[in-house]
Amino acid sequence: MKKWNLAVAGLCVIACVSAASGQATLTVLQPVPGGSTAFASAISGDGLTYAGFGSGSDGFTRAIRWNTDGTATALPRLTGGQTNWSFGINGDGSVVVGRSDSSNGWRAFRFAPGAGGLQNLGTLPGTQTSEARAADASGSVVVGQSGLRAFRWEAGSGMQELAGLSGAQRTAALGISADGAVAVGVSGGPPSVMSDRAVRWTQAGGIEDLGVLSGGTESLAVGANADGSVVVGTADSPGGDRAFRWVDGIGMQSLGVISGAASSSAAAVSADGSAVVGQSSVPGVGVRAMLWTSDLGMVDLNDYLPTLGIDLTGWTLTGARGISADGTAIIGQGLFNGSQRGWVVTGIPSPGTAALLALGGLAGVRRRR
């Protein structure tokens, strides 16, 4: 796990499949008019709006914002730019953040329709490029990376550097708590200097090394719950990469793998920290979207969603990229009859509810062949 893959994948086209129960629903996101591909990367806290990117009618990559019905809108590009990508979205879907090329190179952007429009967030002094990775619930705080340095941007005060660990040569802020008080990411350097470590930044305490799993040497944090007390990401271990859940005052816990898998990685966590989504890789089979809760353990969404009444005939769900604040909506990517598709599932039972507990035995269900 020496090179962290920060890209978001998931090819999307229009379609909609309703669950037989009439409650849980799988919706596939459409590309922008004239485009042929779309990749979902984030879901708003309320679960009603989605962000990502895909090909535009001009052949260049365009940042995309989707409404609940899957309608796609291409976001504007900075002056002089041809491509842009969106990676994060705020609590109510009114703010989208990402990166856009411009006449001055790649720049982090913040887009708020009708409330400031497209903003170039600039760069840290001495750096040439920047990209925004996540926004808090209000959309007024944005985190990301400028050059090889993590930043926190806030309306009214602009972009400020987040310091790295002692001796680190690079940092990146990849996630933020809903309240905007905690940022998470990675700090480290080339292996010859120091290993990459998952970190958490707080306004009161500065940077905190979240450590590694037993027997491991590296870790990466990508998401935080509402108040930043729970952090998720990926860490190496003697058995392979593992999704982890770190809890303030307790430390880092491996979430394991789905049945038959060799590795796993986490992408996002619910507001209360009780539900985690990501993917798990099965040798000889491929990558599978996963959900983890304390009640279920880690389960393959290809097995779990049919128990909610969703017909997955022809589908292989390969990765989950985001989860709503209440844990009832998940966004991700997959294959439908051999073609790449992005998807959003809504109507999932909230973690800890009777409906979810009744399915607790699913943790032992083997993945579908």
C-alpha positions in Angstrom: 0.0 0.0 0.0 2.7 2.4 -1.0 0.7 4.5 -3.5 -2.6 5.8 -2.4 -5.3 6.0 -5.1 -7.3 9.2 -4.4 -9.2 9.0 -7.7 -13.0 8.4 -7.6 -14.4 5.9 -10.1 -17.9 4.8 -11.2 -19.3 5.2 -14.8 -22.9 6.3 -14.8 -25.8 6.4 -17.3 -29.5 7.0 -16.9 -31.6 4.3 -15.4 -33.8 3.7 -12.4 -34.7 0.4 -10.7 -37.2 0.4 -7.8 -37.1 -2.2 -5.0 -40.0 -4.7 -4.9 -40.7 -3.5 -1.4 -41.4 0.0 -2.6 -39.1 1.4 0.1 -35.5 0.8 -0.8 -34.7 2.1 -4.3 -31.7 1.9 -6.6 -31.2 4.9 -9.0 -28.5 5.1 -11.6 -27.1 8.6 -12.4 -27.2 10.0 -15.9 -24.4 11.7 -17.8 -24.7 15.4 -18.8 -26.4 16.0 -22.1 -24.1 14.9 -24.9 -21.8 13.1 -22.6 -21.2 9.4 -22.4 -19.7 8.8 -18.9 -20.2 9.9 -15.4 -18.5 9.0 -12.1 -20.2 9.5 -8.8 -18.0 10.7 -5.9 -20.0 12.2 -3.1 -23.5 12.4 -1.5 -25.0 15.3 0.4 -25.7 14.8 4.1 -29.4 14.8 3.5 -28.9 12.1 0.8 -30.8 14.1 -1.9 -28.0 15.5 -4.0 -24.9 13.9 -5.6 -21.6 15.1 -7.0 -19.1 13.6 -9.4 -17.7 14.1 -12.9 -17.9 12.7 -16.4 -17.4 13.4 -20.1 -19.1 16.4 -21.6 -20.4 17.0 -25.0 -17.1 18.6 -26.0 -15.1 15.5 -24.9 -13.6 17.1 -21.9 -14.2 16.0 -18.3 -16.9 18.0 -16.5 -17.8 18.3 -12.9 -21.4 17.2 -12.3 -24.1 17.8 -9.7 -27.1 15.4 -9.7 -30.6 16.0 -8.2 -32.5 13.2 -6.6 -34.1 12.1 -9.8 -30.7 11.6 -11.5 -30.9 14.8 -13.5 -27.3 15.9 -14.3 -26.0 19.5 -14.4 -22.5 20.3 -15.7 -20.8 22.8 -13.4 -19.0 25.8 -14.9 -15.2 25.9 -15.4 -12.8 28.5 -14.2 -11.7 31.1 -16.8 -9.5 29.5 -19.4 -10.2 26.0 -18.2 -11.4 23.0 -20.3 -11.9 20.4 -17.6 -13.1 20.2 -14.0 -13.9 17.5 -11.4 -16.1 17.6 -8.3 -15.1 15.5 -5.3 -17.2 16.8 -2.4 -20.6 18.2 -1.5 -22.1 19.9 1.6 -24.9 18.9 3.8 -27.9 20.1 1.7 -26.2 19.8 -1.7 -26.0 23.6 -2.3 -22.2 23.6 -2.4 -19.9 21.4 -4.5 -16.1 21.5 -4.4 -13.4 20.1 -6.6 -10.7 21.2 -9.0 -10.8 23.0 -12.4 -8.0 23.8 -14.8 -7.7 27.5 -15.6 -5.5 30.0 -17.5 -3.2 29.7 -14.4 -3.3 25.9 -14.0 -5.3 23.6 -11.7 -7.2 25.4 -8.9 -9.5 24.3 -6.1 -13.0 25.5 -6.6 -16.2 26.0 -4.6 -19.5 26.2 -6.5 -22.7 27.5 -4.9 -25.5 28.1 -7.4 -27.2 31.5 -6.7 -24.9 32.2 -3.8 -21.6 33.3 -5.0 -21.4 31.1 -8.1 -18.0 29.6 -9.0 -15.1 30.6 -6.7 -11.4 30.1 -7.4 -9.9 29.2 -4.0 -6.4 30.0 -5.1 -3.2 28.2 -3.8 -1.0 28.3 -0.8 2.1 30.5 -1.2 4.9 28.8 -3.1 2.6 26.2 -4.7 1.3 26.0 -8.3 -1.8 23.9 -8.1 -4.6 23.1 -5.7 -7.7 20.9 -5.4 -10.6 20.8 -3.0 -11.6 17.4 -1.6 -14.5 18.0 0.9 -16.7 20.6 2.5 -18.4 20.8 5.9 -22.2 20.7 6.2 -22.6 24.4 5.8 -20.3 24.6 2.8 -18.4 27.5 4.3 -15.3 25.4 5.2 -13.4 23.5 2.5 -10.3 21.2 2.8 -7.9 19.8 0.2 -4.3 20.0 -1.1 -2.2 22.7 -2.6 0.9 21.4 -4.1 2.0 18.8 -1.5 0.5 20.7 1.4 -2.9 20.3 3.1 -5.2 23.3 3.4 -8.3 24.5 5.1 -10.3 27.3 3.4 -12.9 29.3 5.2 -15.2 32.0 3.8 -13.9 35.3 5.0 -10.4 34.1 5.9 -9.3 32.2 2.8 -6.8 29.4 2.5 -4.6 28.4 5.4 -2.0 25.6 5.5 -2.5 22.6 7.8 0.8 21.6 9.3 2.2 18.1 8.7 3.8 15.6 11.1 7.4 16.4 12.1 9.7 15.4 9.2 6.8 14.9 6.7 7.3 16.0 3.1 3.7 16.0 2.0 0.2 16.3 3.5 -3.3 16.1 2.1 -6.6 16.9 3.7 -9.2 14.5 2.3 -12.2 14.7 4.6 -13.9 17.1 7.1 -16.4 16.8 9.9 -19.9 18.2 9.4 -19.3 20.9 11.9 -16.1 22.0 10.1 -13.9 21.7 13.2 -12.0 18.5 12.3 -10.1 17.7 9.1 -8.6 14.3 8.3 -6.1 13.0 5.7 -2.5 11.9 5.4 0.9 13.1 6.2 4.2 11.5 5.4 6.9 11.3 2.8 8.8 8.9 0.5 9.3 5.5 2.2 13.0 6.3 2.6 12.0 9.3 4.8 8.8 8.3 6.7 5.7 6.2 6.1 2.4 7.8 5.3 0.2 8.2 8.4 -3.5 8.9 8.8 -3.9 12.2 10.6 -6.6 14.4 12.2 -6.4 18.2 12.5 -8.4 20.0 15.2 -8.4 23.7 15.8 -7.6 23.2 19.4 -4.9 20.5 19.2 -3.4 20.8 15.8 -2.3 17.6 14.0 -2.7 14.1 15.5 -1.1 10.9 14.2 -3.9 8.3 14.2 -1.4 5.4 14.1 -1.5 2.2 12.2 -3.0 -1.3 12.6 -1.0 -4.0 14.5 1.8 -5.2 12.3 1.3 -2.4 9.7 3.3 0.6 8.7 1.0 3.0 6.8 -2.5 4.4 7.0 -4.7 7.0 5.2 -7.8 8.8 6.5 -10.5 9.8 4.1 -13.7 10.6 6.1 -15.0 11.8 9.5 -18.3 11.7 11.2 -20.3 14.8 12.2 -18.1 15.9 15.1 -14.8 14.3 14.0 -14.7 11.8 16.8 -14.8 8.9 14.4 -12.5 8.7 11.4 -12.3 6.1 8.6 -9.8 5.1 6.0 -7.4 2.4 5.0 -4.3 0.9 6.6 -2.0 -1.9 5.7 -1.6 -5.0 7.8 0.2 -8.4 7.6 -2.9 -9.8 5.9 -3.3 -7.0 3.4 -4.9 -3.6 3.3 -7.9 -3.1 5.7 -10.6 -0.6 6.1 -10.3 1.0 9.5 -12.5 2.9 12.0 -10.7 5.1 14.5 -12.6 6.3 17.5 -11.4 9.2 19.7 -10.2 7.8 23.0 -10.2 4.2 21.7 -7.9 4.1 18.7 -7.9 2.3 15.3 -9.9 -0.9 14.6 -9.7 -3.1 11.5 -13.1 -3.6 10.0 -12.0 -6.8 8.3 -13.1 -8.0 4.8 -16.2 -9.5 3.2 -16.3 -13.3 3.0 -13.5 -14.6 0.8 -11.8 -11.2 0.3 -8.1 -10.3 0.6 -8.4 -6.6 1.3 -10.8 -3.7 2.0 -10.9 0.1 2.1 -13.3 2.6 3.6 -14.6 5.7 1.8 -17.1 7.4 4.1 -18.9 7.2 7.5 -22.3 8.2 8.7 -22.9 11.2 11.1 -22.9 9.1 14.2 -20.0 7.0 13.1 -22.0 3.7 13.2 -22.0 2.9 9.5 -19.0 2.8 7.1 -19.0 2.2 3.3 -16.2 1.3 0.9 -15.1 -1.7 -1.0 -13.5 -5.1 -0.5 -11.4 -7.1 -3.1 -12.0 -10.8 -3.7 -9.1 -12.7 -5.4 -10.2 -14.0 -8.8 -13.5 -12.3 -8.6 -13.0 -8.6 -8.2 -13.9 -5.6 -6.1 -17.2 -5.6 -4.2 -19.1 -2.6 -2.6 -19.3 -3.1 1.2 -21.2 -1.8 4.2 -20.0 -2.1 7.8 -22.0 -1.6 11.0 -21.4 -3.0 14.4 -24.5 -5.2 14.1 -23.8 -6.6 10.6 -20.1 -6.5 10.5 -18.8 -6.1 7.0 -21.2 -7.2 4.3 -21.2 -7.3 0.5 -23.9 -4.9 -0.8 -24.5 -7.4 -3.6 -25.9 -9.7 -0.9 -27.4 -7.2 1.5 -29.5 -5.0 -0.9 -31.6 -8.0 -2.2 -32.7 -8.5 1.4 -34.3 -5.1 1.2 -36.2 -6.0 -1.9 -33.8 -4.6 -4.6 -33.5 -6.7 -7.7 -29.8 -6.8 -8.6 -30.1 -9.1 -11.6 -27.3 -8.2 -14.0 -25.6 -6.0 -11.4 -22.2 -6.3 -9.7 -21.7 -3.4 -7.2 -18.0 -2.7 -7.1 -17.6 0.2 -4.7 -19.5 2.5 -2.3 -18.2 6.1 -2.3 -20.4 7.9 0.2 -23.2 7.6 2.8 -25.8 10.1 4.0 -25.7 11.5 7.5 -28.4 9.1 8.8 -26.9 6.1 7.0 -30.0 5.5 4.8 -28.6 6.4 1.4 -25.4 5.1 -0.2 -23.7 6.2 -3.5 -21.3 4.1 -5.5 -20.3 2.4 -8.7 -20.7 -1.0 -10.4 -21.2 -3.1 -13.5 -24.7 -3.6 -15.1 -24.7 -6.4 -17.7 -21.0 -5.8 -18.1 -21.2 -2.0 -18.5 -19.9 0.5 -15.9 -22.7 2.3 -14.1 -23.0 4.6 -11.1 -25.8 4.2 -8.5 -27.5 5.6 -5.5 -29.5 3.5 -3.1 -32.0 5.2 -0.8 -34.4 3.7 1.9 -31.7 1.6 3.6 -32.7 0.9 7.3 -30.9 3.2 9.7 -28.1 1.5 11.6 -29.4 0.0 14.9 -33.0 -0.1 13.9 -35.1 -3.2 14.4 -35.2 -3.8 10.6 -31.4 -3.8 10.4 -31.0 -5.9 13.5 -33.3 -8.5 12.0 -30.8 -9.0 9.2 -27.8 -9.4 11.5 -27.3 -12.9 10.3 -26.4 -11.5 6.9 -22.9 -11.0 8.1 -22.4 -14.7 7.6 -23.9 -14.9 4.1 -21.3 -15.7 1.5 -21.0 -13.4 -1.6 -23.0 -14.4 -4.6 -21.3 -16.4 -7.3 
